[in-house]
């Protein structure tokens, strides 16, 4: 992972209270004062960053009629929550622990 170093864990799962999913990591996170800017084209916290990554993600999310927000994990890492509908369909959806996947790059 370019922004988090070589030993970052990425966790993907479903949201508990809304229809959607999250992508979170245990890296350095996104400072609160920068959270409103991270989806803008050209924004990058990396010296050689293009500022395209999260702007493209935001365009994809909006093209589906979804919404995205950035938050913080309990460990201080970044958490991106993508809401896909106004009401979750709990009848067919497995629990977040059933669908959670963890990826580690060492």
C-alpha positions as CSV (number, residue, x, y, z in Angstrom):
1,X,0.0,0.0,0.0
2,X,1.6,3.2,-1.1
3,X,0.3,5.5,1.7
4,X,0.4,3.2,4.6
5,X,3.7,1.5,4.5
6,X,4.6,-2.2,4.0
7,X,2.7,-3.7,7.0
8,X,-0.9,-2.4,6.7
9,X,-3.9,-4.5,7.2
10,X,-6.9,-3.7,5.0
11,X,-10.4,-4.9,6.2
12,X,-13.5,-5.0,4.0
13,X,-16.9,-5.7,5.3
14,X,-20.6,-4.8,5.3
15,X,-22.0,-1.9,7.3
16,X,-24.0,-2.9,10.4
17,X,-26.7,-0.2,10.3
18,X,-27.0,0.6,6.6
19,X,-26.9,-1.1,3.2
20,X,-23.3,-0.8,2.1
21,X,-19.8,-1.8,2.8
22,X,-16.6,-0.3,4.2
23,X,-12.9,-0.5,3.4
24,X,-10.6,0.2,6.4
25,X,-7.0,0.0,7.3
26,X,-4.7,0.3,10.3
27,X,-2.4,2.8,8.7
28,X,-2.0,6.5,9.7
29,X,-5.5,7.5,8.7
30,X,-6.8,10.7,7.2
31,X,-6.5,13.9,9.3
32,X,-9.9,15.3,10.3
33,X,-9.1,18.7,8.7
34,X,-8.3,17.0,5.3
35,X,-11.4,14.7,5.1
36,X,-13.5,17.1,3.1
37,X,-10.7,17.4,0.5
38,X,-9.6,13.8,-0.2
39,X,-12.2,13.2,-3.0
40,X,-11.2,16.3,-5.0
41,X,-9.1,15.8,-8.2
42,X,-5.5,16.8,-7.5
43,X,-5.6,16.2,-3.7
44,X,-2.8,13.9,-2.5
45,X,-0.9,13.5,0.7
46,X,1.9,11.8,-1.1
47,X,4.8,13.8,-2.5
48,X,4.6,12.1,-5.9
49,X,0.8,11.4,-5.8
50,X,-1.4,12.2,-8.8
51,X,-4.5,13.1,-6.8
52,X,-6.6,10.8,-8.9
53,X,-7.3,7.7,-6.8
54,X,-10.0,8.8,-4.4
55,X,-11.5,11.2,-6.9
56,X,-12.0,8.2,-9.3
57,X,-13.5,6.2,-6.4
58,X,-15.9,9.0,-5.7
59,X,-17.0,9.2,-9.3
60,X,-17.7,5.5,-9.4
61,X,-19.7,5.7,-6.1
62,X,-21.7,8.6,-7.4
63,X,-22.3,7.0,-10.8
64,X,-24.1,4.1,-8.9
65,X,-26.2,6.6,-6.9
66,X,-24.3,5.7,-3.7
67,X,-22.5,7.9,-1.2
68,X,-19.1,7.7,0.4
69,X,-17.7,9.1,3.6
70,X,-14.3,9.0,5.3
71,X,-14.0,8.2,9.0
72,X,-11.4,6.8,11.4
73,X,-11.0,3.2,12.7
74,X,-10.6,2.5,16.4
75,X,-6.8,2.1,15.7
76,X,-6.6,5.5,14.0
77,X,-6.6,4.2,10.4
78,X,-8.7,5.3,7.5
79,X,-12.2,3.9,7.1
80,X,-14.3,4.6,3.9
81,X,-17.9,3.8,4.2
82,X,-20.0,3.4,1.0
83,X,-23.7,3.5,1.5
84,X,-25.5,1.7,-1.4
85,X,-29.2,2.2,-0.5
86,X,-31.4,4.0,2.0
87,X,-32.7,0.8,3.6
88,X,-30.7,-2.4,4.1
89,X,-32.2,-5.7,3.1
90,X,-31.4,-7.8,6.1
91,X,-33.3,-10.9,4.9
92,X,-30.8,-11.9,2.2
93,X,-27.6,-10.3,3.5
94,X,-25.0,-12.3,5.5
95,X,-23.7,-10.7,8.6
96,X,-20.6,-8.4,8.4
97,X,-18.5,-11.1,10.0
98,X,-19.5,-13.6,7.3
99,X,-18.4,-11.3,4.5
100,X,-15.4,-9.6,6.1
101,X,-12.1,-10.2,4.4
102,X,-8.7,-9.2,5.7
103,X,-5.7,-8.6,3.4
104,X,-2.2,-8.1,4.7
105,X,0.8,-7.0,2.7
106,X,4.2,-7.7,4.3
